[in-house]
Amino acid sequence: MERRRSFFRWRNINIALAALVLLVAGLVFGPIAVRGPQIVSITPADGTKDANPQGGIQIVFSQWVRPDSVRAA
């Protein structure tokens, strides 16, 4: 019994909780980071005949994108 008690010290409990939090964060945010941003919508729509040529274009992504990388593309 004394041997098991050494596993239940606060340090070991905190290490286990930190590992659990890192594991859950990796499972939640991992696929988002690997997949990258996807285009959700574009305004005006493709093939629109009455679009204003001097109007702006709006592109909506599924996650945050650095504006400099979009301008370069």
FIVEX-244411 format. One line per 4 residues: number of its first residue (from 1); for each residue y, x, z of C-alpha. Coordinates in steps of 0.001 Angstrom, whole numbers. Each point is the difference from the previous one (the first is absolute). Layout:
FIVEX-244411
NUM) Y,X,Z; ...
end
This chain:
FIVEX-244411
1) 0,0,0; 2361,2859,770; -568,1406,-3471; 1103,-3271,-1657
5) 3060,-214,2181; 1353,3198,-1565; 203,-1780,-3380; 2280,-2700,1404
9) 2942,2200,899; 3485,-1014,-1176; 177,2908,-2409; -3200,-1030,-1766
13) 1034,-3644,-100; 3370,930,-1549; -1676,2214,-2605; -2391,-2812,-931
17) 2854,-2507,-296; 2056,2389,-2155; -2995,563,-2285; -513,-3752,-272
21) 3662,-573,-907; -156,2723,-2679; -3185,-1481,-1430; 1459,-3507,-212
25) 3247,1307,-1535; -2005,1891,-2614; -2015,-3089,-871; 3139,-2135,-325
29) 2410,2382,-1748; -2479,2229,-1860; -634,-2302,-2959; 3727,-638,-405
33) 757,3726,-157; -2839,743,-2425; 681,-2871,-2379; 3708,663,-439
37) 2707,-2482,-958; -837,-2795,-2412; 2511,-2035,-2033; 219,-3539,1369
41) 2596,-1509,-2353; 2568,914,-2644; 3145,-1976,-790; 701,-945,-2803
45) -3593,-762,-930; -1677,1781,-2905; 679,-1759,-3309; 3054,-1939,1189
49) 2115,-935,-3032; 3226,-968,1790; 367,3025,2321; 3478,1454,383
53) -57,3541,-1464; 2802,1042,2361; -1691,-1516,3055; -2024,1945,2508
57) -3734,435,234; -1760,-602,3311; -3414,1534,740; -1753,-984,3256
61) -2719,2317,1361; -2702,-771,2550; 1248,2746,2341; 3021,2235,528
65) 792,2396,-2878; 2498,2878,-66; 2828,-980,-2383; 183,3515,-1484
69) -3617,-111,-1155; 517,-3382,-1689; 3133,1154,-1827; -1819,3089,-1290
73) -2875,-2086,-1343
end
